[in-house]
Amino acid sequence: MSGKTVHVELAERSYDIRIGSDLLAEAGAEIAPLLARPRVAVITDESVARLHLPALKAGLAGLDVAVLALPPGEGTKGWPELARTVDWLLEQKIERRDLIIAFGGGVIGDLAGFAAAILRRGVRFVQIPTTLLAQVDSSVGGKTGINSGHGKNLIGAFHQPALVLADVALLDSLPERDFLAGYGEVMKYGLLGDQVFFEWLEANGPALARGDRAMRQYAVLRSVEMKAGIVERDETEQGERALLNLGHTFCHALEKATGYSARLLHGEGVAIGCALAFDLSARLGYCSQELPGRVRAHLRAMGAKTDLADIEGDLPDAGALVALMAQDKKVVDGRLRFILAHDIGDTFVAEKVDPAVVTALLRDELARR
């Protein structure tokens, strides 16, 4: 078997994450030890199915493969498509000992994983993430769920996968915008806990974006190693795992403000949110005034979205954006929680941030649009 393996140690919920090129061809061999009978149910979206389903089916040769292809996009991650998915799985007579494969980006991984969590009180599933964002973040750690009209990811469950296959060759088919959106999550790992990795990204990020597969594999591997370590120590986000939300309080408010639409992809919101988190850290005196500029300089060098000005169309005013943050699932006792920074690679959870400071920051940023 090719590639690298990262093991996530969670007692009886432990699993491996395989990272390499052309893993789809090995999917059947990788999944075989998990199968109670030779059949799987694949949940994917129409775009991924068109590009990659034939290769996955070839890799699963010899198995009975049922496929449900959902519409692509964040709008799929809600009650209607969840109900459709669960009903389809029941029609397929998927049993508790069977295996569901989530084959797609973060939307499919979250929705299919949640369907697996609630079907028959828990069916095992395998993540085969097809986007950079899903490979480095959403496929690892067992967070599954859907969005609500009240906010993002407010309905869900922790349900660890039985296996993750991250095939970096699939990233070759990603549009540049989607790759750069996923890069927001890669950069986040360096910012939150590994300054050396961030420096490596500053040096190698442009080559990675141009398609260097070895560099892409290393970036996915290092990101996954960091996330796996944090998940092992704090599976259900009681403490350290909250650091993975760097940039996300801003991001989720911006996603809600843009209607979970193509105006702002999740990873783009994370990148902008990370820059804003360093801005807020500098305003509060936690880090040097130069650090936010360094974060933005790297994003600009990558050609990624960096500022509120990069979001097309109207945005709510600063007060309304702060009000959207108040519905975030990270709110505790009505107080906003932010992940702030002392330095690159040195972050912490801040629970007593003055909303007036956040409002002033956003007001200044909106004025530059």
N, C-alpha and C positions, 0 to 999 in steps of 0.2 A: 504494500500500500504506500502511496506517495504522500508527501506533505508532513505536517507537524501535528502533534496532538497535545491539547491542553485538557487536563482532567479537572473537573469540578467536584470537590469532595464534600458531599452533603449526606453522609451515611447512606440510608437505603435509597435516597434520591440522587445519588452521584451519577455523573455521566461524562462522556468525552465530547470534546469539540475537535473535529478534524478540520485542518486548514491546509489547502493545497490547490493545485491546478487539476482540472479535468476529473473532479471527484464524482461527477454525475455518472460517469461510466462505471464507477465502483459502488454505486448506491446500493445495488442489490446485495453485494457481498457485505457491505457495512451494516445493512439493516437485518440481514438474515438471522443473526443470533437473537434478535429481539422478537422474532415472529413466532406466534403460536400456531398459525396456519398461513398458507401462502397467498395472502391477500392484503392489500393496503387501500386506504382511501386518501386521495390527494386533493387538497384544497389549494387552489391557485387563483390567479386573476387572468383575464383574457389576454393581456399584453405578454405576460410571462409564458402563458400556454402557447401563444403563437411563436415565440422565440425559442423556447427551451423544453417544452413538454415532450417532443419526440426523443430528445436526448435522454431525458429522465426515464421515459418508458423503455428505451433501449437498455438503460442501466438496470432496470427492474425486470428484465426479461425473465419469464418463467413464473411471474407472480400475476395474480388477478388484480388489476389496477382499475379502480373506479375514480373518476375525476369530476370535480365541480369547479368550474371557472367563473369567478365573480367579476363584476366590473372593477376596473382599476381605480385607484384614488382614495383619498382620505374619507370621502363620503360613504364608502363601503363599510367603514368601521362603526356601525351603529346597530340598533335593534333589528331593523328589517332584514339585513343580510345575515345577522347572527341567527335569527329565527329560521331563515331559509337554509342556512348551513346545517343547523341541528336537525331540522326536519329531513334534509337530504341524507344525513348520516344515519338517521333512524330508518329511512326507506332502504338504505343499503345494508341494513341489519348489522351495523358495526357493533361488535360486542366489547366488553370491558377489556378483554385480553387482546383485542385487535390493535392496529397501529394506524394513526392518522399522520399524514405528511403535510406540513405547512410549507408550501413551495412558492416563495415570493418575497416581497419586501416586508417592511415593518407592519403594514396594515394587515396583510395576510397572516403573518406570524402571530400578531396579537389576537386577531379574530379567531383563527383556527385553533390557537392555543386555548383561548377561552371556551370555545365550543368543546374542545377535548376535556377541559376541566369540569364542565357541567354535564356533559353527556354521561348518563349512567353513573353519575357521581365520580367520574374520573376515568378517562381513557388515555393511554400513553400516546405521545406524539413525538415526531421527529421534525426538527427545524432544518430546512434546506434554504437558507437565505440567499436571495438573488441580487440584493443591493448592498452597497458599501455600508450604509447606515444599519441595515439589518445584520450584516455579518459582524460588525464591531460592537453592536449594542443590543438591539431589541431581541435578537435570537438567543441571547445568553442571559440567564438569571431567573427565568420563570415568571416574569411579569407578563400577564395576558389581560386583555380587556377591550372595551369599546368606549367610544365617546358618547356624551350626553349633550343635550341642548344646554346644560348647565356648565359644561366644560369637558376638557380632554381627559380620557382614561379614568373617569370617575366610577366606572362599573367594571369590575374585573376580579381576578383571583391570582394567587401565586400557584403556578402549576409548572414544575420543571420539565423540560423536554427529556426524552430518553437518550437522545443523541443530537448533535448539531454537525452538519456537513457544510462547511464554508468553502465553496469552490470559487477561487479568485478569478478563474477564467471567465466566469459569468459576468464579471464586472466590465469586460471588454465591450459588451453590448449596451452598457448604460449610456444614455445621453450625458453630455458634459455637465449639464445643470444638475442632474440627479447624482452624479459622482461627487461634485463639489458640495452638494447638500450633505451627503454622507460624510464628507471630510470634516464638516463641522463637529461631528461626534468624535472622529479620530483626534482632532486637535484638542477637544475637551479633555481627553485622557492625559495628554501632556500637561495641560494647564492645571488639572486638579491634583496631580500627584507624581509627575515624573518630568522634571525640568530637562533632563538629558534627552528624553524622548521628544520634547518640544523643540529642543535645539536641532535634533536630527530631522524633524519635520521642516524646520526653517531652511535647512540645507538641502533637503531632498524632496520636499513637497511638490515643487513644479514637475520634476521628473516622474514622480508617482502619478500625478494628474495626467501626464502625457501617455501613460500606459505601461511603465516599467513594472513587469509582473512580479519580479523578485522583491522590489521595494513595496509593492502593494501587499504581497504576502507578509512581509515583515511588519508593515503598519497594522494589518489585521491581527497578526499574532500578538504583537505587543499590547494592542488595545484589549484583546480578549484575555490575555494573561492578567492585565490589571483588573478588568471587570470580574473575572473568575475569582481572583483573590479576595476582592471586596465582598462578593456574594457569599463565599465560603465563611467569611467572618461575620456577616450580617445579612442573612438571607431575606428577612422580611422588613428591612429598612427601619430598624430601631435606632440606628446610630450612624456608623461610617458610610453605609450604602447611600445615605442622603447626599453625599458628596457627588455622586453620579448625576445629580440634578443641577450641576453647575450650568447656569444660563437658562434653565428650563422654566423658572418662574416668569421671567420676561417672555420667553418663547411661547409658553402656553397662552398667555394673555394676547400676544400678537396673532397666534393662530386662530383664537376665538374671534378676534377683531376682524380678521380677514376671511372668516367663514369657513375655515379648514379647506381653503380652495387652493388652486394652482398659483394664486398670487404669492403665497409663501409656503414653501416646503418645510417640513419639520426640521431638517438639518440646517436649513437656512436660518430658521428662527433660533436654533441652538447657537449658531455662529454669532448672530447679532446679539443674542442674549448673553453669551460669554463676554463679548466686548462691553456690554452694558454692566455686567457684574463687576468687571475690573474698573469701569468708570465709577461705579457706586463705591467700590472698595477704596479708590483713591479719594473720593469726596469725603468719605468717613475717616480718612487718615490711616487706613489699615495697610496700604501699600504705596509705593512711590508714584508720583504723578506721571512718570515716564511709561509705566507698564501698560496702561490701556493703549497708548500709541503703538507699542511693540506688538500687541495682539492684533490691532487693526492693520498694521503694516504687513504682517504675515498673511492675513486674510486677503488683503488687496493684491499681494504678490501671487496668490493662488487664483485670483479672479473671482473670489467668492463674495457673496453679499456680506456687508460689513455694518451698515448703519440703517436706521429707520428710513433714511432717504432712499435706500435701495428697494424699498417695498412700493410697488406701483399702487396708485389709487389712494383714496382717502383713508385716514386712520382716525380713531376717536381721539379726543383730547387727553391730556395727561391724567386728569382725574378719573376719566372713564377707564383708562387702561389699568390704573391702580385698583379700581373697583373690580375689574375682571380678574386681577391677581388674587383678590380676596376669596374667589371660588376655587382656587387651586387646591388640589388634594393634599398639598404639603402644609396648608394652613393649620396651626395648632392653637387652640384656645382663641381663635380669631386673630392671631398675630401672623403676619407674613413671615415666611422663612426664606432667606436667601443663602446661597453658597457664595461666600466672599473669599478674598485672597489676601494673604500677606506678601506673596511672591508667586511667580510661576512655579507650579508644582507644590505649593503650600496653601491649601484652602481649608475652610472651616465653615460650620453651620452657624448662621447668625439669626437669632429669633427675635431680636428687639430693635429692628431697624425702623427708624422714624419714617412713617409714610410720607411726611412732608418732604423729606430729602429725596425719596424716590420720585415723587411728583415733580419736584424741581428739576431733577435730572431728565426726566422724560419731556418736560416742557422745553428744556433747552435743546434736546435732541430733535423734537418735533419742529422747533423753530428753524432748524437747518434744512428742512425738507424743501 
